Amino acid sequence: MKTSIVYSSKTGNTRQLADAIAAALPESDILYIGTPCEVALAADRLFIGFWTDKGSCNSEIADFLKTVKNKQVFLFGTAGFGGDAAYFDKVLHAAKKHLDGSNTLLGSYMCQGRMPQSVRDRYVKMKASPLPIPNVDMLIENFDRAATHPDTEDLQKLKDAVAQL
């Protein structure tokens, strides 16, 4: 069975996950690894990865998901906000809505991912403003927690999920 690993990675986090998937699969099974393209659709099984944008997959992956038909699909992604399983499930549910019903969803995986320093800088400015937004300290704490992700444990959990397919 031929496999494609398709991903969009703004900060490199999702690419790390794609690389972990590639390491967990026999090299001879991999047809394509890279950003969305028509060549990837020749595979029987697609691992499709995204970064979280407004509570769902980013638009490049949303558009690609709409072109996938009659395939086995495994979704994976990263989110800067939150390390909470309920939040990840909500993001995955939103991403799945872009996937045609002819596909078989084999599984999914999400983990937290680091964000650019500019995000933390913006939070700090917000905290220093005359009218600070509520929960800004929580946003800064989340940013700091995310700084080490995806970590070795995140990558191993993904490899374990792939090995079970």
C-alpha positions in Angstrom: 0.0 0.0 0.0 1.5 3.3 -1.1 1.4 6.2 1.4 1.7 10.0 1.1 2.5 12.3 4.0 1.1 15.7 3.2 1.5 18.7 5.5 1.5 22.4 5.9 3.8 23.8 8.5 4.1 27.5 9.3 6.6 27.2 12.2 8.1 23.7 11.6 6.0 21.9 14.2 3.8 20.0 11.8 6.9 19.1 9.7 8.4 17.5 12.8 5.3 15.3 13.1 5.5 14.5 9.4 9.1 13.4 9.8 8.1 11.2 12.8 5.5 9.5 10.7 8.0 8.9 7.9 10.4 7.4 10.4 7.7 5.0 11.6 6.8 3.7 8.1 8.7 1.5 5.8 10.5 3.7 3.3 9.4 1.5 0.4 5.7 2.4 1.2 6.2 6.2 1.0 5.2 7.6 -2.4 5.3 11.3 -1.4 6.3 13.6 1.5 5.6 17.3 1.3 3.1 20.1 0.9 -0.3 19.5 -0.8 -0.1 18.5 -4.4 -1.8 16.3 -6.9 1.0 13.7 -6.9 0.1 12.8 -3.2 -3.3 11.8 -4.3 -1.9 8.7 -6.1 -1.4 7.0 -2.8 -3.9 4.7 -1.1 -3.3 6.0 2.3 -2.7 9.7 3.2 -1.3 11.2 6.4 -2.4 14.8 6.3 -1.0 17.3 8.7 -1.9 20.9 9.6 -1.3 23.8 12.0 -4.4 25.1 13.8 -5.9 28.3 12.5 -9.1 29.7 14.1 -10.0 26.4 15.7 -9.6 24.2 12.6 -6.9 23.2 10.1 -5.3 25.9 8.1 -6.9 26.9 4.8 -4.2 25.2 2.6 -5.0 21.8 4.2 -8.8 22.5 4.2 -8.7 23.0 0.5 -6.5 19.9 0.0 -8.9 17.7 2.2 -11.7 18.6 -0.2 -9.9 17.0 -3.1 -9.2 13.7 -1.3 -11.6 10.9 -2.3 -11.8 7.2 -1.6 -8.6 7.1 0.5 -7.6 5.9 3.9 -6.7 9.1 5.9 -4.9 9.8 9.1 -5.1 13.5 10.3 -2.4 15.0 12.4 -1.8 18.5 13.6 -0.3 21.0 16.1 -1.9 23.8 18.0 -0.1 26.5 19.9 -3.0 27.1 22.3 -3.7 24.5 24.9 -2.5 21.0 25.6 -5.9 19.8 26.4 -7.4 16.7 24.7 -10.9 18.3 24.5 -9.5 21.3 22.6 -7.6 19.0 20.2 -10.7 16.9 19.6 -12.7 20.1 18.8 -10.0 21.1 16.3 -9.9 17.6 14.7 -13.7 17.6 14.5 -13.6 20.9 12.6 -10.9 19.7 10.3 -12.8 16.4 9.5 -15.7 18.5 8.1 -13.5 19.3 5.1 -13.0 15.6 4.3 -15.3 13.9 1.8 -17.4 11.1 3.2 -16.0 8.6 0.7 -12.8 8.4 2.8 -12.0 6.1 5.7 -10.5 7.9 8.7 -7.9 5.6 10.2 -7.1 7.9 13.1 -5.8 11.2 14.2 -3.2 12.8 16.4 -2.6 16.3 17.8 -0.2 17.9 20.1 0.8 21.3 21.3 3.3 23.2 19.2 5.6 26.2 19.8 4.6 29.6 18.6 6.7 32.5 17.3 8.2 34.8 19.9 6.2 37.6 18.4 3.0 36.0 19.9 4.5 36.2 23.4 5.6 39.8 22.8 2.1 40.7 21.8 0.7 39.1 25.0 3.2 41.0 27.1 2.2 44.3 25.4 -1.4 43.5 26.1 -0.7 42.9 29.7 1.1 46.3 30.0 -1.8 48.2 28.3 -4.0 50.5 30.4 -6.9 48.0 29.9 -5.3 44.6 30.0 -7.4 41.8 28.5 -8.7 39.1 30.9 -6.6 35.9 31.1 -3.5 37.4 29.5 -1.4 35.7 32.2 -2.9 32.4 31.2 -2.0 33.1 27.5 1.6 33.9 28.5 1.8 30.7 30.6 0.5 28.7 27.7 3.0 30.2 25.3 5.8 29.2 27.7 4.5 25.7 28.1 4.3 25.3 24.3 7.9 26.4 23.7 9.2 22.9 24.0 6.6 21.2 21.8 6.4 19.0 19.9 8.8 17.2 22.3 10.2 13.7 22.3 7.1 12.3 24.1 4.8 13.9 21.6 6.7 12.4 18.7 6.8 9.0 20.3 3.0 9.0 20.9 2.5 9.8 17.2 4.8 7.0 16.1 2.9 4.6 18.4 -0.4 5.7 16.9 1.0 5.1 13.4 2.4 1.7 14.4 -1.0 0.5 15.4 -2.5 1.0 11.9 
